[in-house]
Amino acid sequence: MSAEVASSDIASINLYAQKFHQGFLQCRDTETKGRILAATRDFAQGEIILEELPLHIVQADAASSEFSTLKSMCEAKKGFDYDALWYWAALRSLCLEDLGSGFFSWTLLDKDRQERLLLLHTGEVSGPSRATQAIARQLVPQLRDVDKLERLLQAWIHNAFDFSDEPSGYATYYFPSFMSHSCYPSAFWHYGADAERYVLRARRAIAAGDEVTVSYLEETLLLSHVQERRWDLFETKQFWCACERCTGGLDKSRGLACPKCPAGAVFGRVPDPGPAMDGDLLAAHLEGAVCGACAHVLTAAEAVKLHKQEALLVAALKGWEERKMTETEAALTDHLLTSGLPQHALADKCWEHLAKFYKSKRQYAKVAEICLARSNFHAAVFPGLSAARGWSLEAFADALVSTTRATSGKKRLRGGEEAADSLQVLYRALRAYAESERILGIMFGVKHEFPEAIREKKSVAEKMVFVKLGVA
């Protein structure tokens, strides 16, 4: 794209920003990241930065003969790099000028919205792929410009948001699509009350002139180790993250127990910038790690041994995706996490399965212990507001309340002492609910269903306290 075209595009984008978003954000072109959005005024934490309706929504359509044909083509032929829904989104983004007259089972997009959609992707397209050409021949033989179908496909792949599960669907938003990703984003987005509106809030205070970034990853994946985050972004958005959490220093989500001292931990090194073979953890990134307690330096042999522990957990996690954890596995995993992984993303994933296991056994005290460990891990590895931490605190409080309920029906052996213990448990639950409500209220807004659900739970816990105090 020429400098003149790029300048014209940015002028058009900023004209849109001024018209629909009061110019509070401005698009800029950068050498390293391409187009970004920057704030033109200060935003306080939790403040709404913008709201926007979707540019286009496309969902799977079982009643459409074209969509059924497209699914069959994707399943039967090689060379189709994407699922049928991606190609369907591109087809659904064609306009009348592209196709002329004819009958279609879908409504054609208007030209203005199509032009905005095409502006979302500025990468080079060397021509239509074989899959795109085959789709055009089969489903829209009158299409005048097959290159455009490929460009629309790439616009969707690089800018789509998950919209619905049943039926599966994607949405694109115009202005928000110019925001860059960061694993330490300054803003957070969610769907509004109408389930379509894009709502952007400041995750932390933003000053005028600051770039406004969001995460392209789910909240839970923001807590994972660098290798997994970068690989996921490459697979889904086709770029290698180089944000401040993905370049240089130590990977705070990959902490293992020091082999020389009981209290120490060693952290893996953040991988070098640029492409990787896959998202797997490497022993080489552990070699030379220094224990924060005793200053021991990991040897190559020690790094390999610790890496084998990680590999065992990775294999176990894959197994638990298909079957339930056994009692023996729960005990062994619990021991390994306690003794070997003081601050590791793999431990967080294992804790999720352990919590489900102990909950099925109604061992709520154990569930609470695990949820608290998860919450502490989330706070340690992510330097800011995390919805995942809000949810883990909520789960921690839920488990404490369930513990109180489970013990209240049992015969009281210690009288007033037991009642005092139950009150302390409920007070801990109320504090956890309050912090969870604070976090999720800032990120989603106080009227969102998440903080509202916590307020309801908190009210129930407060009533339980009153009953214990005899003032209900």
C-alpha positions as CSV (number, residue, x, y, z in Angstrom):
1,M,0.0,0.0,0.0
2,S,1.4,3.4,-1.0
3,A,2.1,6.1,1.6
4,E,-0.6,8.3,-0.1
5,V,-3.3,5.6,0.2
6,A,-2.3,4.8,3.8
7,S,-2.5,8.5,4.7
8,S,-5.9,8.8,3.0
9,D,-7.2,5.7,4.9
10,I,-6.1,7.1,8.2
11,A,-7.7,10.4,7.5
12,S,-11.0,8.5,6.7
13,I,-10.7,6.5,9.9
14,N,-10.1,9.6,12.0
15,L,-13.1,11.4,10.3
16,Y,-15.2,8.4,11.4
17,A,-13.7,8.6,15.0
18,Q,-14.7,12.3,15.1
19,K,-18.2,11.7,13.9
20,F,-19.1,8.7,16.0
21,H,-16.7,8.7,19.0
22,Q,-16.1,12.4,19.6
23,G,-12.5,12.0,18.5
24,F,-11.5,10.6,21.9
25,L,-9.3,8.1,20.0
26,Q,-7.2,8.8,17.0
27,C,-5.7,6.4,14.5
28,R,-1.9,6.7,13.8
29,D,0.4,4.8,11.5
30,T,3.6,3.4,13.1
31,E,6.6,1.7,11.6
32,T,6.6,-1.3,13.8
33,K,2.9,-2.0,14.4
34,G,1.1,-0.4,11.5
35,R,-2.1,1.4,12.5
36,I,-2.8,1.9,16.1
37,L,-5.3,3.9,18.2
38,A,-4.2,6.5,20.8
39,A,-6.2,8.4,23.4
40,T,-6.7,12.1,22.8
41,R,-7.8,12.7,26.5
42,D,-7.3,11.0,29.8
43,F,-9.5,8.0,30.8
44,A,-10.0,6.8,34.4
45,Q,-9.9,3.1,35.2
46,G,-13.2,1.5,34.4
47,E,-14.4,4.5,32.3
48,I,-16.1,3.7,29.0
49,I,-13.9,4.7,26.1
50,L,-16.3,3.9,23.3
51,E,-19.3,1.8,22.3
52,E,-19.9,0.6,18.8
53,L,-22.5,-1.6,16.9
54,P,-21.1,-4.4,14.7
55,L,-20.1,-3.7,11.1
56,H,-21.2,-7.2,10.1
57,I,-22.3,-10.4,11.8
58,V,-22.2,-13.8,10.1
59,Q,-23.5,-17.0,11.5
60,A,-23.6,-20.6,10.3
61,D,-26.8,-21.2,8.4
62,A,-28.0,-24.8,8.2
63,A,-31.0,-23.8,6.1
64,S,-28.8,-22.3,3.3
65,S,-28.0,-24.6,0.4
66,E,-24.8,-22.6,-0.3
67,F,-23.6,-23.0,3.2
68,S,-24.2,-26.7,3.1
69,T,-22.3,-26.9,-0.2
70,L,-19.5,-24.9,1.3
71,K,-19.2,-27.2,4.3
72,S,-19.1,-30.2,2.0
73,M,-16.3,-28.6,-0.1
74,C,-14.2,-27.9,3.0
75,E,-14.7,-31.4,4.3
76,A,-13.9,-33.2,1.0
77,K,-11.1,-31.2,-0.6
78,K,-7.5,-30.5,0.4
79,G,-6.2,-27.0,0.2
80,F,-8.9,-25.5,2.4
81,D,-7.0,-23.8,5.1
82,Y,-10.0,-22.5,7.1
83,D,-13.3,-23.8,8.5
84,A,-16.4,-23.2,6.3
85,L,-17.6,-20.4,8.5
86,W,-14.6,-18.2,7.5
87,Y,-15.3,-18.6,3.8
88,W,-19.0,-18.1,4.5
89,A,-18.2,-14.8,6.2
90,A,-16.3,-13.7,3.1
91,L,-19.2,-14.7,0.8
92,R,-21.7,-12.9,3.0
93,S,-19.6,-9.7,2.6
94,L,-20.0,-9.4,-1.1
95,C,-22.2,-6.6,-2.4
96,L,-24.6,-6.2,-5.4
97,E,-21.9,-4.6,-7.5
98,D,-19.7,-7.7,-7.2
99,L,-22.4,-10.1,-8.2
100,G,-25.0,-8.4,-10.2
101,S,-28.5,-9.8,-10.4
102,G,-29.4,-13.3,-9.2
103,F,-30.9,-15.1,-6.3
104,F,-29.0,-15.7,-3.1
105,S,-30.0,-17.3,0.2
106,W,-28.3,-14.4,2.0
107,T,-28.6,-10.7,2.1
108,L,-25.8,-8.9,0.2
109,L,-23.7,-6.3,2.1
110,D,-24.1,-2.7,1.2
111,K,-21.1,-1.1,-0.5
112,D,-20.2,1.4,2.3
113,R,-19.9,-1.3,4.9
114,Q,-17.9,-3.5,2.5
115,E,-15.4,-0.7,1.9
116,R,-15.0,-0.3,5.7
117,L,-14.5,-4.1,6.0
118,L,-11.8,-4.1,3.4
119,L,-10.0,-1.3,5.2
120,L,-9.5,-3.6,8.2
121,H,-6.8,-5.6,6.5
122,T,-3.8,-3.9,4.8
123,G,-1.6,-7.0,4.4
124,E,-0.4,-8.2,1.0
125,V,-2.7,-10.6,-0.8
126,S,-0.8,-12.2,-3.7
127,G,-4.1,-13.4,-5.3
128,P,-6.9,-15.8,-4.5
129,S,-6.0,-19.1,-3.0
130,R,-7.1,-22.3,-4.7
131,A,-9.8,-22.8,-2.1
132,T,-11.2,-19.3,-2.8
133,Q,-11.1,-19.8,-6.5
134,A,-12.9,-23.1,-6.2
135,I,-15.6,-21.5,-3.9
136,A,-16.1,-18.7,-6.4
137,R,-16.5,-21.1,-9.3
138,Q,-19.0,-23.3,-7.4
139,L,-21.1,-20.7,-5.5
140,V,-20.7,-17.3,-7.2
141,P,-19.5,-18.0,-10.8
142,Q,-20.6,-14.5,-11.8
143,L,-18.2,-12.9,-9.3
144,R,-16.3,-10.2,-11.2
145,D,-13.3,-9.9,-8.8
146,V,-12.2,-13.1,-7.1
147,D,-9.3,-11.2,-5.5
148,K,-11.9,-9.2,-3.5
149,L,-13.3,-12.4,-2.1
150,E,-9.8,-13.3,-0.8
151,R,-9.3,-9.9,0.7
152,L,-12.6,-10.1,2.4
153,L,-11.6,-13.5,3.8
154,Q,-8.4,-12.1,5.2
155,A,-10.2,-9.1,6.7
156,W,-12.4,-11.5,8.6
157,I,-9.6,-13.8,9.7
158,H,-7.5,-11.0,11.1
159,N,-10.3,-8.9,12.7
160,A,-13.3,-11.2,13.7
161,F,-14.6,-11.5,17.2
162,D,-16.3,-14.6,18.5
163,F,-20.0,-13.7,18.5
164,S,-22.1,-16.8,19.2
165,D,-21.8,-20.6,19.8
166,E,-25.3,-21.8,18.7
167,P,-25.2,-21.2,15.8
168,S,-21.5,-20.5,15.6
169,G,-20.9,-17.0,14.4
170,Y,-18.4,-14.1,14.1
171,A,-18.7,-10.3,14.2
172,T,-16.5,-7.5,12.9
173,Y,-16.3,-4.0,14.3
174,Y,-14.9,-1.2,12.4
175,F,-13.1,1.3,14.7
176,P,-12.1,-1.2,17.4
177,S,-10.3,-3.3,14.8
178,F,-7.6,-0.7,14.6
179,M,-6.5,-1.4,18.2
180,S,-3.3,-3.5,18.6
181,H,-2.9,-6.4,20.9
182,S,-0.9,-6.5,24.1
183,C,-0.5,-9.2,26.8
184,Y,-0.6,-6.3,29.2
185,P,-3.5,-4.4,27.6
186,S,-4.6,-0.9,28.8
187,A,-8.3,-1.5,27.9
188,F,-10.9,-4.3,28.1
189,W,-13.9,-5.0,25.9
190,H,-17.1,-6.9,26.4
191,Y,-20.5,-7.2,24.7
192,G,-23.2,-4.7,25.9
193,A,-26.6,-5.5,27.3
194,D,-28.0,-5.9,23.8
195,A,-25.5,-8.7,23.2
196,E,-24.2,-7.0,20.0
197,R,-22.7,-3.7,21.1
198,Y,-18.9,-3.5,21.6
199,V,-18.1,-1.8,24.9
200,L,-14.5,-0.7,25.6
201,R,-13.4,0.3,29.1
202,A,-10.1,1.4,30.5
203,R,-8.5,-1.5,32.3
204,R,-6.2,1.0,34.0
205,A,-5.8,4.8,33.9
206,I,-4.9,6.0,30.4
207,A,-3.3,9.3,29.7
208,A,-3.8,11.5,26.6
209,G,-1.3,10.3,24.0
210,D,-1.1,6.8,25.2
211,E,-1.7,3.9,22.8
212,V,-4.9,2.0,23.7
213,T,-4.4,-1.7,23.5
214,V,-6.7,-4.7,24.0
215,S,-6.0,-8.5,24.3
216,Y,-6.8,-10.7,21.4
217,L,-6.6,-13.6,23.8
218,E,-9.2,-14.8,26.3
219,E,-8.6,-13.7,29.9
220,T,-7.5,-17.1,31.1
221,L,-4.9,-17.4,28.3
222,L,-3.4,-14.1,29.3
223,L,-2.1,-15.9,32.4
224,S,-0.4,-18.7,30.4
225,H,3.3,-18.9,29.7
226,V,4.8,-16.9,26.9
227,Q,5.3,-19.8,24.5
228,E,1.6,-20.6,24.5
229,R,0.4,-17.0,24.2
230,R,2.6,-16.2,21.3
231,W,1.8,-19.5,19.5
232,D,-2.0,-18.9,19.9
233,L,-1.7,-15.4,18.5
234,F,0.3,-16.7,15.5
235,E,-2.2,-19.5,14.8
236,T,-5.3,-17.2,15.1
237,K,-4.0,-13.8,14.0
238,Q,-0.8,-14.7,12.2
239,F,1.7,-12.5,14.1
240,W,4.3,-13.1,16.7
241,C,3.7,-11.0,19.8
242,A,6.4,-8.7,20.9
243,C,4.7,-6.9,23.8
244,E,6.4,-6.1,27.1
245,R,5.4,-9.4,28.6
246,C,6.6,-11.4,25.6
247,T,10.1,-9.9,25.2
248,G,13.0,-10.1,27.5
249,G,13.4,-11.0,31.2
250,L,11.7,-13.9,33.0
251,D,8.4,-15.7,32.3
252,K,6.5,-15.2,35.5
253,S,4.0,-17.9,34.4
254,R,6.7,-20.6,34.4
255,G,8.1,-20.9,37.9
256,L,9.4,-24.2,39.2
257,A,10.8,-25.3,42.5
258,C,14.5,-24.9,43.0
259,P,16.2,-28.3,43.1
260,K,18.7,-27.1,45.8
261,C,16.5,-25.3,48.4
262,P,12.9,-25.9,49.6
263,A,11.8,-22.3,49.6
264,G,13.3,-21.1,46.3
265,A,11.8,-20.9,42.8
266,V,13.4,-20.6,39.3
267,F,11.7,-19.0,36.3
268,G,12.1,-19.8,32.7
269,R,13.5,-17.3,30.3
270,V,11.2,-15.5,27.9
271,P,11.9,-16.9,24.4
272,D,13.7,-14.8,21.8
273,P,11.5,-12.6,19.7
274,G,10.3,-13.9,16.3
275,P,8.9,-17.2,15.0
276,A,8.9,-20.5,16.9
277,M,8.3,-24.1,15.8
278,D,5.3,-24.5,18.1
279,G,3.9,-23.5,21.5
280,D,5.7,-26.2,23.5
281,L,7.9,-25.4,26.5
282,L,11.6,-25.9,26.0
283,A,14.2,-27.1,28.5
284,A,16.7,-24.7,27.0
285,H,14.8,-21.7,28.4
286,L,15.3,-23.1,31.9
287,E,19.0,-23.7,31.7
288,G,20.9,-21.0,33.6
289,A,17.9,-19.9,35.6
290,V,18.8,-18.5,39.0
291,C,17.0,-19.3,42.2
292,G,15.7,-16.2,43.9
293,A,16.3,-17.7,47.4
294,C,19.7,-19.5,47.2
295,A,21.1,-18.1,43.9
296,H,21.6,-21.6,42.6
297,V,22.0,-21.7,38.8
298,L,20.2,-24.5,37.0
299,T,22.4,-26.8,35.1
300,A,21.4,-28.3,31.7
301,A,20.7,-31.7,33.4
302,E,18.5,-30.0,36.0
303,A,16.7,-28.1,33.4
304,V,15.9,-31.3,31.5
305,K,14.6,-32.9,34.7
306,L,12.3,-30.0,35.5
307,H,11.1,-30.0,31.9
308,K,10.1,-33.6,32.2
309,Q,7.8,-32.7,35.1
310,E,6.2,-30.1,32.8
311,A,5.8,-32.7,30.1
312,L,4.0,-35.1,32.4
313,L,1.5,-32.5,33.3
314,V,1.0,-31.5,29.7
315,A,0.2,-35.2,28.9
316,A,-2.1,-35.5,31.9
317,L,-4.0,-32.3,30.9
318,K,-4.7,-33.7,27.5
319,G,-6.0,-36.9,29.0
320,W,-8.4,-35.0,31.3
321,E,-9.9,-33.2,28.4
322,E,-11.4,-36.6,27.4
323,R,-12.1,-38.2,30.7
324,K,-12.5,-37.4,34.4
325,M,-9.5,-37.3,36.8
326,T,-9.1,-40.4,39.1
327,E,-8.6,-40.3,42.8
328,T,-5.0,-41.5,42.5
329,E,-4.3,-38.9,39.8
330,A,-5.8,-36.2,42.0
331,A,-3.5,-37.1,45.0
332,L,-0.4,-37.3,42.8
333,T,-1.1,-34.1,41.0
334,D,-1.9,-32.3,44.2
335,H,1.5,-33.4,45.6
336,L,3.4,-32.4,42.5
337,L,1.8,-28.9,42.3
338,T,2.5,-28.3,46.0
339,S,6.1,-29.4,45.9
340,G,7.2,-28.7,42.3
341,L,5.4,-25.8,40.6
342,P,5.1,-22.7,42.9
343,Q,4.0,-20.3,40.1
344,H,3.3,-22.1,36.8
345,A,0.5,-21.8,34.2
346,L,0.4,-25.6,34.0
347,A,-0.4,-25.7,37.8
348,D,-3.3,-23.3,37.2
349,K,-4.8,-25.6,34.5
350,C,-4.4,-28.6,36.8
351,W,-6.0,-26.7,39.6
352,E,-9.1,-26.2,37.4
353,H,-9.4,-30.0,37.0
354,L,-8.7,-30.6,40.7
355,A,-11.3,-28.2,41.8
356,K,-13.9,-30.0,39.7
357,F,-12.8,-33.4,41.1
358,Y,-13.0,-32.3,44.8
359,K,-16.3,-30.5,44.1
360,S,-17.8,-33.7,42.8
361,K,-16.7,-35.3,46.1
362,R,-18.2,-32.4,48.1
363,Q,-14.8,-31.6,49.6
364,Y,-15.5,-27.9,49.6
365,A,-12.7,-26.9,51.9
366,K,-10.3,-28.5,49.4
367,V,-12.0,-26.6,46.6
368,A,-11.6,-23.4,48.5
369,E,-7.9,-24.0,49.0
370,I,-7.4,-24.6,45.3
371,C,-9.4,-21.6,44.2
372,L,-7.4,-19.4,46.6
373,A,-4.2,-20.8,45.1
374,R,-5.5,-19.9,41.6
375,S,-6.4,-16.4,42.7
376,N,-3.0,-15.9,44.2
377,F,-1.4,-17.2,41.0
378,H,-3.5,-14.8,38.8
379,A,-2.5,-11.8,41.0
380,A,1.2,-12.8,40.8
381,V,1.6,-13.3,37.0
382,F,-0.7,-10.5,35.6
383,P,0.2,-6.9,36.5
384,G,-3.3,-5.4,36.5
385,L,-7.0,-6.1,36.6
386,S,-7.8,-9.7,35.6
387,A,-11.3,-11.0,35.1
388,A,-9.9,-14.5,35.6
389,R,-8.9,-13.5,39.1
390,G,-12.3,-12.0,39.7
391,W,-13.9,-15.3,38.8
392,S,-11.4,-17.4,40.8
393,L,-12.2,-15.2,43.9
394,E,-15.9,-15.8,43.3
395,A,-15.3,-19.5,43.1
396,F,-13.2,-19.3,46.3
397,A,-16.1,-17.5,48.1
398,D,-18.6,-20.0,46.7
399,A,-16.6,-22.9,48.1
400,L,-16.4,-21.2,51.5
401,V,-20.1,-20.8,51.7
402,S,-20.6,-24.4,50.6
403,T,-18.2,-25.5,53.4
404,T,-20.3,-23.6,55.9
405,R,-23.6,-25.2,54.6
406,A,-22.1,-28.7,54.6
407,T,-21.0,-28.4,58.3
408,S,-24.0,-26.6,59.6
409,G,-26.2,-29.7,59.3
410,K,-23.8,-31.8,61.3
411,K,-23.9,-32.4,65.0
412,R,-22.1,-29.6,66.8
413,L,-19.4,-30.9,69.1
414,R,-17.8,-27.7,70.1
415,G,-20.8,-25.4,70.5
416,G,-20.0,-21.7,70.4
417,E,-16.5,-22.4,69.2
418,E,-17.8,-24.0,66.0
419,A,-20.2,-21.1,65.4
420,A,-17.3,-18.7,65.7
421,D,-15.3,-20.7,63.2
422,S,-18.2,-20.7,60.7
423,L,-18.5,-16.9,61.1
424,Q,-14.9,-16.5,60.2
425,V,-15.3,-18.6,57.1
426,L,-18.3,-16.5,56.0
427,Y,-16.4,-13.3,56.7
428,R,-13.7,-14.5,54.4
429,A,-16.3,-15.3,51.8
430,L,-17.8,-11.9,52.0
431,R,-14.3,-10.2,51.6
432,A,-13.6,-12.4,48.5
433,Y,-17.0,-11.6,47.0
434,A,-16.4,-7.9,47.6
435,E,-13.0,-8.0,45.8
436,S,-14.5,-10.1,43.0
437,E,-17.4,-7.6,42.6
438,R,-14.9,-4.7,42.5
439,I,-12.8,-6.2,39.8
440,L,-15.6,-7.4,37.6
441,G,-17.6,-4.2,38.2
442,I,-14.6,-2.1,36.9
443,M,-14.1,-4.3,33.9
444,F,-17.7,-5.0,32.9
445,G,-19.6,-2.2,34.6
446,V,-21.5,-2.4,37.9
447,K,-24.8,-3.2,36.1
448,H,-23.4,-6.2,34.2
449,E,-24.7,-9.7,35.0
450,F,-21.4,-10.8,36.5
451,P,-21.1,-8.3,39.3
452,E,-24.9,-8.5,39.8
453,A,-24.7,-12.2,40.3
454,I,-22.0,-11.7,42.9
455,R,-24.1,-9.1,44.8
456,E,-26.9,-11.7,45.0
457,K,-24.4,-14.3,46.4
458,K,-23.0,-11.8,48.8
459,S,-26.6,-11.0,50.1
460,V,-27.2,-14.7,50.7
461,A,-23.9,-15.0,52.7
462,E,-24.8,-11.9,54.7
463,K,-28.1,-13.5,55.7
464,M,-26.1,-16.6,56.8
465,V,-24.0,-14.4,59.0
466,F,-27.1,-12.8,60.6
467,V,-28.5,-16.3,61.3
468,K,-25.2,-17.3,63.0
469,L,-25.3,-14.1,65.1
470,G,-28.9,-14.8,66.0
471,V,-30.2,-11.5,64.6
472,A,-32.0,-12.8,61.5
